[in-house]
Amino acid sequence: MTKSVLIFGDSNTHGTVPMAAPGQVDRYPPGARWPDILARLLGAGWTVIAEGQPGRTTVHDDPMEGPHRNGALLLPASLETHRPLDLVAIHLGTNDLKARFSVGPADIAQGLERLVRIVRGSNAGPGGAAPDVLVACPPPIAETGGLAGIFAGGAAKSRGLAPEVEAMAERNGIRFLDLGPVARVSATDGIHYEADQMEPIARAFAATIGQGE
């Protein structure tokens, strides 16, 4: 029986190409994005659903880009749209590092925990149960290029994010993936992934998903 995983993420799940200037909307082609590679690695026994929205936060309405970037508002609709789901993999936190939100690593982990609770309180899994949950902590960012001002102060915060997210995952009894040792952000904008990062990211997700089978 085929299983399904929903990847609930931001521009790095969407496949946004590193930006030489703010506002660019280039995207890697189908097949080159890491969720597509993940689907190939998992094989015919899995369906991978990539739900990546550029600018998505964990729980914040974006005063510049709109309230529709709030992951907590969008997650219930995504769960209902794609159910039944065996697993929901949450890959968020980078956009919470924007200076406009003024939150630190502990706050971001709490935002992720709210999303975990939304999944666990849903009936979006097989037979009306809740899906399993995996939380992936994004790699540290760099303040460089045209996005540096938007993420001012975020680089230091990002380096403290993994321990907070791991502790949150442990107390909730869910799987955790730290992408810090696996992937690096682009030197172009300090946020997004270059094409050569797609394979290692997909392999890390595949290995973590496989641990729960």
N, C-alpha and C positions, 0 to 999 in steps of 0.2 A: 504494500500500500504506500502510495506517495505521501511524503510529509511536506509541510510548507513552512517557510521561514519568512517573516516580514522584517526587512531591514529599515528601521525608522531612523532617518538621519537628516543631514543637512547637505550643503553643496558638495561635500566630499563623498557622499553616497550618490548624489545626483550625477557626479562626474564632471564638475566644473574644472576647466583648465586654469592653471595659475594666471592671475591677472596682472598685466603690465600696468594697468590703470584701473581705478574703481569704475564699476559699471559695465565692464565687459562681461559678456554672457556666453563665451565659447564653452563647448561641452565635448568631452571625448566621445567618439562614435560608439554605437552599440557593439558589444563584444570586447571593447577595450577597457570598459569600466570594471572596477574590482567586483561588484556584485555579479556581473556576467561571468567573470572568471571563476568566482565562487560556485556558480551554478554548474559550471563544467567540472569543477573539482568534486563536488558532492555527487554528481551523476544523476541518473534517471530516477533515483529514489527520492529526490527532493525538488520542490519548486521554490525558487528564490524570487521574492517580490521586493523590488527596490523602491522604497518610498522616501526619496531624498528631495528636500526642498531647500534651495539656497537661502541662507539667512535664518534658518529655523533655530530657535532657542529651546531650552528645556521648558520654562514656565513663564517667560517674559513677553508681554506685548511690546513690540518695537516702536518707540515713538517716532522714528524716522521712516521705517519701512512698512509699518502697519501691524495690527494685532493678529493678522493671519499667519505671522511667523511664530506664534506661540505654540510650541509642541504639545502642551497640555490640553489646549483647545482642539487641536487637530487629531490627536491620537485616538480618541473614541470613534471618530468617523472612519479612520483607517482600519481599526479593528473590525468594525461592522462591515466595511466594504470587502475585506479579504478573508473573513472567517469561513471555514474553520482553519485556525493557525496552530501548528504544533509549537512554534517558537517565535518570539519577538526579540530581535536583536536591536538594542538602542545604541546608536552611535552619534551622540550629541555632546555638547559642552563647549565647543570652540566658540560659537557666537556669543555665549554668555560672558566670554572674556572681553567683549567690547567695552570700552571705557564708559559708554553711556549707561551701562547697567550697574556699575559699581558694586560688583559682587566678587567674593573670593572663592577659593577651592571648596571650602566647607559648604557654602551656599549652593554652589553648582552641584555638588554631590546630593544635597537635599532636593534640588530640582529634579535630578535624575531619579531619586527615590520616589518622588511624587508620580513620575511616569511609570515606575515599576508597580506602584500600587494601583494605578489605573488599569494596567494589564491584568494584574492579579484579581482585580475586582470585576473583571469582565467575564462574559460567557463566550468569548471568541475562540476558544479551543475546541477540540473534538468532543462531541457529545455535550456541548454546553458548558464544559469546564473552562478554566482559565489556561491560556498558553503558558509554556515555560518562558523564562526570561534570561537573556544574556545582555550584559552591559559592557560596551567597549569604550575604554577611555582613550580619547584622541591623543596623538603625540604632542609634545610641547610645541608651541608656536614661536615665531621669531618676528620681531618688529622691524620690518624692512619693506621697501617698495612703497607703492601707492596706498597700501592699507595700514601702514604703520601708525598713522595718527588715530585711526578708528580703534585700533587695538592697543593704544598707549597704556603701558603698565600690565598688559596681558601676558607678556612672555614670562615674567617672574611668577605670576599666579599659575600659569599653565604647568610649571615645573612642580608645583605642589598638588596637582590635581589627582594623580594616580593613587597615592595613598588614601586620600579621602574617598575616592570612588570604590577602591578595593574594600575598604572598611564597610562602606554601605552595602556592597554586594554580599559580603560575608554575613552581616547581621540579618540580611534578608534571605540568605540561603540560595543565592542565584549565581550563575556562572559569570566570571569576570575575565575580560581580555584587556591587557595593557598594550596598546599599540606603540608606546614610546620606544621599546627596544626593537620594534619591527620596522617602523616606517619613519621617514623624516619629511618635513614640510619643504616646499619649494623655496629656493633662494630668491625667486622672483617676487613673491608676495608674502611669504612667511606663514601661509595659512593652508594652501591647497597642495595636492599631491601631483608630482610629475608622473609621467606615464610609467616609468620604471618602478614605481612604488606599488602599482596595482597588483602585481603577482604576489609579492610577500604579504600584503594585507589580506588578500583572498585566502592565501594558504594559512595564515594565522586564524582567520575566522573558521575555515574548514576544520582545522585541528581542534579548536575549541568546541565547535558544534558536534564533532565526532565524539568528544569525551562524554557527551550526554546521551549517546545512543545505546 
